[in-house]
Amino acid sequence: MINAGSTAWVLVSAALVMVMTPGLAFFYGGLVRSKSVLNIMMMSLVCLGVVGVLWAVFGYSLAFGEDLGGGLLGGLGHAGLRDAAAVVGPESDRIPLLAYAMFQLMFAVITAALLAGAIADRARFWSWTAFVALWTCLVYLPLAHWVFAVDGYAAEHGGWIANRLKALDFAGGTVVEINSGASALALALVLGRRRGWPRDPMRPHNMPNVLLGAGLLWFGWFGFNAGSALAVGAVAANAFATTMTASAAAVISWLVYEQVTDGRPTTLGAASGAIAGLVAITPACGFVDTWGALVIGGAAGVVCALAIKLKYRLGYDDSLDVVALHGVGGLLGTVLLGLFATAKVNPAGADGLFYGGGLGQLGRQVVAAAVAMCYAFAVSLLLAWLVRVTIGFRVHGDIEHAGIDEAEHAESGYDLSTVGSTGRGIMSFVTSGMAGGHAESAEEEDSVR
């Protein structure tokens, strides 16, 4: 029998996670230069379309369908998502399969969108779209099966990391965070540096949008983490509390780090600290208590801030620090879970080293993190290279210098005077304005520009 409360919670959580994608668009849009703000926002939002279609046709089935053997991939039994009457979950908390499928879809969408930050300011839109489709099929779906296909929500003996290795990952430290960080590094290496980086400053052009985006991400993350309990109860409440606690601690530790090293705290640091804490607690939120969350979040604020400096030392241009925030943050949280996990919070978990569990769980966490990182990096590197050599991945240097928005989308984020064939914007304004007596002459209109 379907549990109405748990079903409602999962559906609300799915909607919260969906909000994270436009939130990410605002976050990334504020971080880039004004001439490419629409392009980076489009790169985020198009993932809703691409991944949404793939998920319905075969993606959910390959990730969560009956295991084909070895815990590596699911079958096509749920292709098309036509089984509207199907349910998943334990007997006491059954929910409709479609509710679970939509919840997991939003995870796949936001993970793909995260990668865009690594190649901001220099990627072709349709090449990016093709990459997202390939990457979803060959990187995200297998990893999701390995980690998320747990007994009760997929065929018995599903994903090998969850059911055989017994590594813990409550809400996607491996599938979402480590995966996006490793894949982002591969993309950054294939596309190369932006023109002028690191010589020229490439500062965020709109900090209010950055803060708005960070706030929307923080808001949606409660659905991301607490929703992963898939039921209304103590585990969901604990995940909610630890999510808040860790991100709060990370904001403070990042700002203190900035004060000590640079002499002043910044709004960008506060926003980045919040994201770092949210990332790090994602795998651990349902398995640690609030004290563990405080340590994980506090550590993430400092470690991720330090990790940003690596790209300057190593010479790779990760435009918006996806590797440092998501890759390093996810790795940190996944490994620290092996220290701070406690079965008192969640009987389905385990005790970490600091709670009498020994080194076994810590070792399992390290193996899971290493496998996710290596697989995501290797396959993403190959896919990005294939896109580059077949249809081209990077815009021409002149377009990069002038701004991608005009060349790729015939639009501008803040100036509509050059909008082209869409039939909207300045030309329609001029026509209607002159007809209504709002523009006396073309010369007057030119002066307004």
N, C-alpha and C positions, 0 to 999 in steps of 0.2 A: 504494500500500500504506500502511496506517495505521501511523504511528510510535507505538508503545506508550508510550515514555517521555514524549513530548510530550503525548499524550492524558492520561496520568496527571497530569502537571503542570497542565494546563488544568483538569481536574476538581477537583484539590485547591485550585487558585487560586480557582475558582468558589465552593467551600465557604468559603474564607477571606473572600472578598468578602461572602458572605451573612452571615457573623458580624458584619460592620460595621453591619448594620441594627439588631440588638439592642444592639450596642455604642453606636450613636448614640442609641438609646432611653435607655440608662443615662446617657449624657453629657447629653442634653437634660433627662432626668428630674431629674437632680441640680441643674441650673441654674435650673429654674423654682421657683415657690413650691409648698409642700407640697399646697395645695388643688387644684392642676392637674397633679400629677405623672403620674397615670394617663392623663389625656387626651393629654398630649404623647407619652407612650410608645405609646399606641394609634395616634396619628397616624403614628408611624414604622412600627409593625409592620403596620398595615393595607395599607401599600404593597406588602408581600410578596404579599398576596392580589390586590389590584387589578391591579398591574402584571404579576404572574405570569400571570393569566388573559388579559389583553390581549396579552401577549407570545406566548403559545402560539397564540392564535386568529389574530392577524394582525400583531402588533407586530414580531416578528423579521423577517417577510417584508418589511414596508414599510421597515425600516431596512437590511436586508442582502440583499434580493432583487434580481433583475435590474433594472437601472436603467430607469426609464420614459422617460428622456430629460432631458438637461440636468444630470444629476447631482443632482437635487433629491429624488427619492424612489424607493424600490424598488417592485417589483410584488408580486403575491400568489401567486407561484409556490411559496412555502414556507408558505403559510397552513395552520395546524393542526399544523405540525411533524410531518408524517406520513412524511417521507423519511428513515427511520431508517438507511438504508444509505448516504446521501450523505456525502461527505467534502469538506473545504475545506483550503486551504493549499497551499504549494508542494510540488512532487513529493517532496522529501526529508523534509518534516515534515507530512504530511497527518494531520488529526485528524477524528473524526466531526463532522458538522455539528451534531448535538445537543449535543456537548460545548461547541462554540463558542457555540451559541445559549444554553445555560445560563450560561456565563461572562458573556456580554453582558447577559443578563437581570439579573444581580446589579448591574451598573452602573446599569441603568435604575431598579431598586428604590431603591438608596441615593441616587441623584440626586433622585428625587421626595421621599424622606423628609427630605432636607436642608432642603427648603423650609419644613417645619413650624416650624422654629426661629424664623422671622421673624414668625410670628403666634401664638406661644405665649400662653396665658392668655386667649384671646378668640375662638377660632374654633369654630363648630359642627362636630361630628364628621362627620355625613353630608354636609354641604356641602363639607367638606375632601375627603371621599372622592370626591365628584363632580368636584371640581376636579382631583384627581390623575388621574382617568380622562381627562378632557379634555386636560389638560396633557401627559400621556404621548403621546397621539395627535397633538397639533398642535404641540408644541414639541420634546419629546425625540426622537421618531422621525425627523423631518426632519433635526435637527442630527446625530443619530447616523449617518444616511446620508451627510451631507455630509463628515463627518470620519473615521468608522470604516470606511466601505465602501471599503476599499482593494483594489487588484487582488490576486487570490489568495484573498481572504476574502469576496468579493462578485463580482457580475458585472463583467466588464472595463469600464472607463470608468465606474465608479461615482460616489462622492461627489465633488462638484466641488472642495471645499476640499482634500481629500487628493490627488486625481489630476490636477487641473488647476491649481489655485493652487499646489500643492506646499508648503503650510504643514505644519509638523511638530507632531504632538501624539501622544505615545507612549501615554498612558493616560487622557486625558480632561480636559486643562486647559480646553478650550473646551466640550466636550459636557457635562461634569459640573460643573466648578468655576465657570467664567464663567457658564454657563447657570443654575446654581442661585443664584448671587449676584444676577444680573440679575432672575431670576424672583422671588426673595425680596424684592427692593426693590419690585417691582410689587405683590406681595401686601401688604406693609407699608403701602404708600400707599393701597391700596383699603380695607383694613380699619381704618386709622387707629390712633391711639395707644391704649395701655392706659389704663384709668382711673387717674389719679394720676401717670402718667409725664410728665415726668421728676422731678416734685416728690417723690414717695414712693420710698424705696429699695426695689428689687425684687431682693434678694440671692439667690444660690443657696441652696437649703435643705438640700442634702446633698452636700458636697464629696467625701466618699468615693465616691459614685456617679459624680460627674464624673470623678474620676481612674480609676475602673474603666472607665468608658466610653471615656475617652481611650486607655487601654491596649489595650482591645479594638479600637478603631479603628486604632491603630498596628500591632497584630498583623495585622489583616485587610488593611491597606494593602500589605503585602508581596505578597499575592496580587493585589491591585488593580494594582500597578505591575509587579512582576517577572513576574506571570502574563501581562501584556500582550505579552510577547515571544512567547507562544504556542508556545514550544519550549524545550527544555532546552539551555542553552548559555551562551556568553559574554555575550550581550546580556541575558539574564535575570539573570545574576550581577551585571552592572554595574547594572541597574535596582534590584536588591536593595540593593547597596552604596550607591548614591546616595540611595535612599530613606532609609536609616538615617542617612547622613551629613547630609543636609539637615535632617531633623527634629531631630537632635541639635543642630545649629548654631542652629536656630530657638529651641529651648528656652533655650539659653544667652543668645542675643541678646535675647529677650523679658525674661528675668529681669534681665539687666543694665540694660535700658531701665527696668524698674520700679524697680530700685534707684536709678538716677540721678534719675528723675522723682518717685518717691513715697517713697523712703527705705527700701523693703523689698521683697523678692521674695515672690510669693504662689503658692500651689498652683494657683489658677485661671490665673495667668499661665503656669505651667509647662505645664499642660494645653492652654491656648490656643496657646502657642508650638509645641508638638508638632503640633497640627492645622495651624497656619499653614505650617510647614515641609513637612508631607506634601502639603498642597494645592499649594504652589508648585512642588514637584519633580515632581508628577504628569505634566505635559506633557513634561518634560525628562529624566526619569530614564533613558530608553533612548538618549539622544543626547548627554549630557554626561558628563565624567569626575568623579571625586570632588572635585577642586578647584572645578569649576564648581558642584557640588552644595553645597559649603561656602558659597560666595558667595550662591547663590540662597536657601539656607535661612537664613543670617544676615540677609540683607536682608528676608526675609519676616517674621522675628520682630519687627523694628522697624517695618516699613511697615504690617503688619496691626494692630499695637498702636496706631499713630497713626490708622489708619483707623477704629477703633472710636469715636474722639472725633468723627468727622464726623457721626454720627447726632444728637448733641446740638447741634451747630452748625447742621445743616440741618433738624432737627426731625422726622425720620422715626423711627418706633419699630420698629426691627428687634430684636425681643426678645432673641434669643440670638446676635446678631452674625454672621448668615449672610453678609451683604453684605461685611463687613470681612474675615472669615476666608476665605470661599470665592470671593466675587467678586473682591476685591482681590488675594487670594493667587493665584488662578488667572490673573488678568490679568498679575500680576508674573512668574509663572513662564513663561507663554506668550511674553511679550515678551523676557525675558532669555534664553530659548532661542535667540533670534536673535543673541545675542552670544556664548554659550558653547558652542553645538553644535559637535561635532567628528566628522568622518567616521571618525576612527580608532577611536572607540568603536563605531560602527554604520555600516557602509557604506551602509545604506539611508537614512541621514540626510543631513546636509549640514554644511558648515563655516560657523560663525557669524562675525560681524564680527571678533571677537578671535582667530579662528583662520584668518584670511586669506580669508574668504568674501565680504567686501564687505557692502554694505547690502541686497542683494537678499533674503536670507533674513529679515533683520530686518523689512523691509517686508512680506513675506508673513505673518509672524507678527502684525504689527499689524493687517493687514486681516482675518485670520481671527478675531482677538480682537474687533475692532469689530463684525464681522458677527454673531458669536454673541451678543454682548452686546445689540445693538440688536434682533435678531430675538426673543430670549428675553424681553426686557423688554416689547416692544410686544405680543406675542401673550399673554403672561401677564397683562398689565394688562387686556386685553380679556376674557380668560376669567374673571379674578377679578371684574371688574365685572359680567359676565353672571350669574355665580353669585349675586352680592350682590343684584341687582335682580330675580332670578327666585325663588329659594328662600331667600334670606337667607344671609349668610356669618358674621355675628358674633352671639355670644350676647347676650342682654339684659344691661343694665348691672347689674341686681341679681344675676344669675347669676355674672357676672364677679367681682363683689365677694365673693359667698359662696363661690365655687369651682366650677369646671366639672365636676370629677369626679362629684360627687353628681348634678348636673342631667343631664349627658350620659350617664353610665354606671351610675348607681345604686350606685357604689362609692367607696371612699376608700382612698388609698394606705396610711394608717397607722391608721385607726380604722374597724373593721367594724361599729360599733354601729348604723349607719343603712342597712346593706345591705338592699335591698328584695326584689324579686320573683325573684331568681335562685335562691332556695332554698338558698343557701349562706351561710356566714359566721356572724354572731352568733346568728341565730334558730335555725339547726340546732344550733349549739353549746349554746344555752340548753336546747333540747328534750332533746338527748342527755345534757347535763350533769345536768339535774334528774332524768331517769330513772335515772341512775346514782348519784345521791346527791351530785353535785358542787356543786349549788346548793341551799341550804336554802330560799330564798324569792326571790320577785321583788324584794323590797327589798334583799336581799343582792346580787343581780345588779346592781341599779341602783347600789349603792355601789361595785361593782367598776368600773363605767364611769367 
